[in-house]
Amino acid sequence: MNTATTPTANRTNTLFLSPIDVAGIIGRQGIAAALQGMAAYIRQDFLRWQSFDKAARVASHSADGVIELMPIADASRYAFKYVNGHPKNTAKGLSTVMAFGVLADVATGTPLLLSEMTLTTALRTAATSAVAARALARPDSRVMALIGNGAQSEFQALAFHHLLDIEEIRLYDIDPAATAKLRHNLQNNPDAAGLRLTACASIRDAVRGADIVTTITADKTNAAIITADMLAPGMHVNGVGGDCPGKTEIHPDVLRAAKVFVEFEPQTRIEGDLQHLPTDFAVTELWQVLAGKLPGRDNADQVTMFDSVGFAMEDFSALRYLYDQAQVLRLGAPIALMAQLPNPKDLYQLIRPAASPSERASARVALTETV
Ligand SMILES: NC(=O)c1ccc[n+]([C@@H]2O[C@H](COP(=O)([O-])OP(=O)(O)OC[C@H]3O[C@@H](n4cnc5c(N)ncnc54)[C@H](O)[C@@H]3O)[C@@H](O)[C@H]2O)c1
């Protein structure tokens, strides 16, 4: 909802951001600045990793998908995201990934922000991939393979173009219409100026000659779309689509051949491509590299892999970013999500039958005047 009015701060008011509002924030800033801004918030939060109360997300699995809750908090803010993953949804005209989230005040429990997070998840995932690749990929990387050209793919392409100077992206999807859609969206688009897009006949063809390989496919199966014989020295694999038990993309031999980095180890062991490897298989948490506590890539020939599953802290950062930007840009609408009570001990007043029309009218005024 775009509103001309200033979102007013109120004791219990919550700022609501619709997909149009979030698109408005991106539109006002430009996609490059928005990705850079979100990446900066994500990096900043990774650097204060110890200040977070962290947990692996809670997943409810069904035959065709998963619905997950992703909570996290620091001393002043709490956030959660509701997100699904249903790879067959697109055949029904629905998105594979849909999400919304909340940012709340720890001191009182008041929800400050209720936001769409479908578009936001695509932005934060691309920004996180770029934060990781800036730390792990060879700095002279210019060519990326992008396997899976669905809803997330343009965001990955733009993040790597703007944040890592990727000049050519080699595309592959089992659905040629998805690749055509990506090319349509990015060709002759000033946001992708200087970016060469090459459609490839196979995954092997797309990966050949790439410095970075991003996999972002959706299929509820243990796939092996990247195999060890496709790797070249110095490659960085950004594995994003394998993010659920029984839903993976990368052959275990790729992980064995690589130095593997993860977001939050306890969650990635359950959900990542890492799930196929023994529990003592060595991995490094990304925050340790960003904070300079452990090395990233050891040499230019090493293969690195970011086994990304998406961690709650990245959504926390994204919600913080949106909340700050919405207030600067005066976007969004305050909503009375919580009961607005003149007397907080008197919740019953919301449903108390009014004795007369005038009492009903004055009760309505009392309950709404704090909105
Ligand atoms: N790690 C994270 O933080 C994170 C965040 C968001 C989404 N995801 C995951 O990313 C994946 C993609 O999400 P989306 O919203 O773009 O889904 P989408 O359904 O819009 O697109 C997925 C694409 O993958 C293609 N595909 C499926 N199997 C393939 C294969 N074997 N080879 C090549 N292409 C193949 C499909 O044809 C489709 O075009 C999902 O699995 C989702 O769960 C991960």
The ligand as an SDF file (V2000), in Angstrom:
LIG
                    3D

 44 48  0  0  0  0  0  0  0  0999 V2000
   19.1800  -20.7000    0.0530 N   0  0  0  0  0  0  0  0  0  0  0  0
   18.2780  -19.7450    0.1460 C   0  0  0  0  0  0  0  0  0  0  0  0
   18.4180  -18.8250    0.9460 O   0  0  0  0  0  0  0  0  0  0  0  0
   17.0840  -19.7520   -0.7550 C   0  0  0  0  0  0  0  0  0  0  0  0
   16.2560  -18.6240   -0.8300 C   0  0  0  0  0  0  0  0  0  0  0  0
   15.2080  -18.6060   -1.7430 C   0  0  0  0  0  0  0  0  0  0  0  0
   14.9690  -19.7380   -2.5390 C   0  0  0  0  0  0  0  0  0  0  0  0
   15.7560  -20.8310   -2.4020 N   0  0  0  0  0  0  0  0  0  0  0  0
   15.5340  -22.0160   -3.2560 C   0  0  0  0  0  0  0  0  0  0  0  0
   15.8900  -21.6500   -4.5800 O   0  0  0  0  0  0  0  0  0  0  0  0
   15.1970  -22.4750   -5.5000 C   0  0  0  0  0  0  0  0  0  0  0  0
   14.6340  -21.6370   -6.6330 C   0  0  0  0  0  0  0  0  0  0  0  0
   13.5980  -20.8170   -6.1600 O   0  0  0  0  0  0  0  0  0  0  0  0
   12.6700  -20.0250   -7.1990 P   0  0  0  0  0  0  0  0  0  0  0  0
   11.7940  -19.1640   -6.3800 O   0  0  0  0  0  0  0  0  0  0  0  0
   13.5330  -19.3980   -8.2510 O   0  0  0  0  0  0  0  0  0  0  0  0
   11.8680  -21.2500   -7.8350 O   0  0  0  0  0  0  0  0  0  0  0  0
   11.1570  -21.3270   -9.2670 P   0  0  0  0  0  0  0  0  0  0  0  0
   10.2640  -22.5090   -9.1980 O   0  0  0  0  0  0  0  0  0  0  0  0
   10.5840  -20.0140   -9.6450 O   0  0  0  0  0  0  0  0  0  0  0  0
   12.3710  -21.6230  -10.2740 O   0  0  0  0  0  0  0  0  0  0  0  0
   13.1200  -22.8090  -10.2120 C   0  0  0  0  0  0  0  0  0  0  0  0
   13.6330  -23.1620  -11.6140 C   0  0  0  0  0  0  0  0  0  0  0  0
   14.4730  -24.3110  -11.4990 O   0  0  0  0  0  0  0  0  0  0  0  0
   14.3100  -25.0310  -12.7190 C   0  0  0  0  0  0  0  0  0  0  0  0
   14.8220  -26.3950  -12.5610 N   0  0  0  0  0  0  0  0  0  0  0  0
   14.2990  -27.4090  -11.8220 C   0  0  0  0  0  0  0  0  0  0  0  0
   15.0820  -28.4850  -11.9260 N   0  0  0  0  0  0  0  0  0  0  0  0
   16.1340  -28.1440  -12.7210 C   0  0  0  0  0  0  0  0  0  0  0  0
   17.2900  -28.8380  -13.1960 C   0  0  0  0  0  0  0  0  0  0  0  0
   17.5160  -30.0970  -12.8680 N   0  0  0  0  0  0  0  0  0  0  0  0
   18.1470  -28.1740  -13.9870 N   0  0  0  0  0  0  0  0  0  0  0  0
   17.9300  -26.8750  -14.3380 C   0  0  0  0  0  0  0  0  0  0  0  0
   16.8520  -26.1600  -13.9160 N   0  0  0  0  0  0  0  0  0  0  0  0
   15.9720  -26.8040  -13.1290 C   0  0  0  0  0  0  0  0  0  0  0  0
   12.8110  -24.9570  -12.9820 C   0  0  0  0  0  0  0  0  0  0  0  0
   12.4820  -25.2390  -14.3240 O   0  0  0  0  0  0  0  0  0  0  0  0
   12.5150  -23.5000  -12.5910 C   0  0  0  0  0  0  0  0  0  0  0  0
   12.5720  -22.6450  -13.7150 O   0  0  0  0  0  0  0  0  0  0  0  0
   14.1400  -23.2130   -4.6760 C   0  0  0  0  0  0  0  0  0  0  0  0
   14.5790  -24.5350   -4.4930 O   0  0  0  0  0  0  0  0  0  0  0  0
   14.0970  -22.4680   -3.3560 C   0  0  0  0  0  0  0  0  0  0  0  0
   13.7180  -23.2990   -2.2930 O   0  0  0  0  0  0  0  0  0  0  0  0
   16.8090  -20.8560   -1.5490 C   0  0  0  0  0  0  0  0  0  0  0  0
  1  2  1  0
  2  3  2  0
  2  4  1  0
  4  5  1  0
  4 44  2  0
  5  6  2  0
  6  7  1  0
  7  8  2  0
  8  9  1  0
  8 44  1  0
  9 10  1  0
  9 42  1  0
 10 11  1  0
 11 12  1  0
 11 40  1  0
 12 13  1  0
 13 14  1  0
 14 15  2  0
 14 16  1  0
 14 17  1  0
 17 18  1  0
 18 19  2  0
 18 20  1  0
 18 21  1  0
 21 22  1  0
 22 23  1  0
 23 24  1  0
 23 38  1  0
 24 25  1  0
 25 26  1  0
 25 36  1  0
 26 27  1  0
 26 35  1  0
 27 28  2  0
 28 29  1  0
 29 30  1  0
 29 35  2  0
 30 31  1  0
 30 32  2  0
 32 33  1  0
 33 34  2  0
 34 35  1  0
 36 37  1  0
 36 38  1  0
 38 39  1  0
 40 41  1  0
 40 42  1  0
 42 43  1  0
M  CHG  2   8   1  16  -1
M  END
$$$$
